[in-house]
Amino acid sequence: MRRLSITAVSVLSALDRGVRYGFDVIDATGLPSGTVYPALSRLERDGFVKSTWEAETSAHSEGRPARRYYRVTPSGLKALTEAASHYRALIPAVGRSGRGRS
């Protein structure tokens, strides 16, 4: 399986924690929209995320545009678990690299 980027892991993790639409992913991750929306698109293309549009009548009754809601798929959850484990394993190695030390 192709390794996920830190951005993809951040986005999937936010969705797995219950975040459901783009602006909330931006808020939860601190990433800019120009990073989040392309990541969501790639994750959906790769089958890790599924999206649906809310009914326009619901959105318009609240005076806003319709939202696109995202959820992690079973394969996305598997990829997230594997990637998170991989990145966690790197943390001790980063500390031993000597970089960033005075």
C-alpha positions in Angstrom: 0.0 0.0 0.0 1.2 3.5 -0.8 2.3 5.5 2.2 0.1 8.4 3.1 1.6 11.9 3.5 1.4 13.8 6.8 -1.3 16.0 5.3 -3.4 12.9 4.3 -2.9 11.5 7.8 -4.0 14.8 9.4 -7.1 15.0 7.2 -8.1 11.4 7.8 -7.5 11.7 11.5 -9.8 14.7 11.7 -12.5 12.9 9.8 -12.1 9.8 12.0 -12.6 12.1 15.1 -16.0 13.2 13.7 -15.2 16.2 11.6 -17.5 16.1 8.7 -17.0 18.9 6.2 -14.2 20.9 4.6 -14.1 24.1 6.8 -14.2 21.9 9.9 -11.2 19.9 8.6 -9.4 23.2 8.1 -10.1 24.3 11.6 -9.2 20.9 13.1 -5.9 20.5 11.3 -4.8 24.1 11.0 -4.0 23.4 7.3 -5.0 26.0 4.6 -7.9 25.3 2.3 -5.5 25.0 -0.6 -4.0 22.0 1.1 -7.2 20.4 2.6 -9.4 20.4 -0.4 -6.9 18.8 -2.8 -6.1 16.2 -0.1 -9.8 15.4 0.3 -10.1 15.0 -3.4 -7.0 12.6 -3.6 -8.3 10.7 -0.6 -11.7 10.2 -2.2 -10.1 9.3 -5.6 -8.1 6.6 -3.7 -11.1 5.2 -1.9 -10.1 6.3 1.6 -12.9 8.9 1.9 -16.5 9.0 0.7 -18.4 12.2 0.3 -22.1 13.2 0.0 -23.7 16.6 -0.5 -26.4 17.7 1.9 -29.8 18.6 0.6 -29.8 22.2 -0.7 -33.1 22.9 1.0 -31.5 22.2 4.4 -28.6 24.5 3.7 -30.7 27.2 2.3 -33.1 27.1 5.2 -30.0 28.0 7.3 -29.0 30.7 4.8 -25.8 29.1 3.6 -24.6 27.0 0.6 -24.9 23.2 0.7 -22.0 21.4 2.5 -20.1 18.4 1.2 -19.8 15.9 4.0 -16.9 13.4 4.2 -16.4 10.2 6.0 -13.5 7.7 6.3 -14.1 4.4 4.5 -12.9 1.1 5.9 -9.9 1.1 3.6 -9.2 4.7 4.7 -9.3 3.6 8.3 -6.9 0.8 7.6 -4.5 3.2 5.7 -4.8 5.7 8.6 -3.9 3.1 11.2 -0.9 1.9 9.2 0.4 5.4 8.4 -0.1 6.6 12.0 1.9 3.6 13.2 4.7 4.3 10.7 4.9 8.0 11.7 4.9 7.2 15.4 7.8 4.8 14.8 9.8 7.7 13.2 9.5 10.0 16.2 12.3 8.3 18.2 14.5 8.3 15.1 14.0 12.0 14.6 15.2 12.7 18.2 18.3 10.6 17.6 19.2 12.4 14.3 20.9 15.3 16.1 19.1 17.8 13.9 17.8 20.9 15.6 20.1 20.5 18.6 22.3 23.3 19.7 
